[in-house]
Amino acid sequence: MARTDRDSWDLASSVGATATMVAAARALATEETNPIINDPFAAPLVRAVGVDFFTRMVDHEITPEEMADGAGGDMARETDSMAVRTRFFDEFFLNAANAGVRQSVILAAGLDSRPYRLAWPPGSIVYEVDQPKVIEFKTATMSALGAVPTAERRTVSVDLREDWPSALRAAGFDANRPTAWSAEGLLMYLPPEAQDRLFDNITALSVPGSQLATEYHPDSGAAAAEREQAATDRWRNLGFGVNMSDLVYVGDRSPVVDYLSARGWQVTTRTRQELFAAYGREFPDYDDDALASFRNVIAVTATLR
């Protein structure tokens, strides 16, 4: 079903299912012989959501033959890609914390468990912002697992298309303190104008020394929808019923680097290939034109001057 301005979701539907997909990839990446990330909560969270396709994946009930072709082949690439992406954002938060930033905001937190699994310095406060159903599910499931946050975790149940800055302040956010912000795997699921508002709000809530990490696809729009449709077509054969091309907002977007730079952020970028090399991973040989656009993903870090 195509997106609307007022649509909502849980972790088994619409955009929420992509959070479960990413958690499944983190679970598989954690089990690798030489993992570059460690997320012990990913697999239990995926099982708790109960999407059969992803549960079978983390429980290794999809055969090696299936993993080598079609949807499985995509998932193998997705596992490496999500491991690299996760490592990038993990390092961003820890580097910011080690530099003295004690307030962090994870926008569209999904099923990531950073407030529980990273080694946060004493005094760290981590805000998780997401849809109410997502926050409620993760909080209850992590409690049932006996998980204890390694930082002070504060949840903000709000849609990012709404007045999330007010909700964030109501949860105790201090706009006078430097903040580490993340917008991971998020931008293409926002309308173009909402992407601009997101960065405007982050800037308005930040003081000099605040840091931001995000990523974007330079070919976002129709090409992103084509890429998501290609993945949907492959994954349908293994029982995944969400049409991911319906989840992406098309239309011209503001160039992320230029937009942030014009608002006082000092921006640095790294390509997905550079991150793969930095973390000792071989970059996939995408043989499908739709998937090949993953080569162009840009990771962004920025500091407010």
TAZITA-V507113 format. One record per run of one state. SS is the DSSP state (hx for helix, st for strand, lp for the rest). FROM is the first residue (numbers start at 1). TO is the last residue. Records with the same first field share a line. If there is no record, write none. Layout:
BEGIN
SS = FROM-TO, FROM-TO
END
This chain:
BEGIN
lp = 1-13, 31-41, 50-51, 59-63, 68-69, 99-102, 108-113, 118-124, 131-131, 145-151, 158-163, 171-178, 184-186, 190-191, 205-210, 218-221, 239-243, 248-255, 262-264, 279-288, 305-305
hx = 14-30, 42-49, 52-58, 64-67, 70-98, 114-117, 132-144, 164-170, 187-189, 192-204, 222-238, 244-247, 256-261, 272-278, 289-296
st = 103-107, 125-130, 152-157, 179-183, 211-217, 265-271, 297-304
END
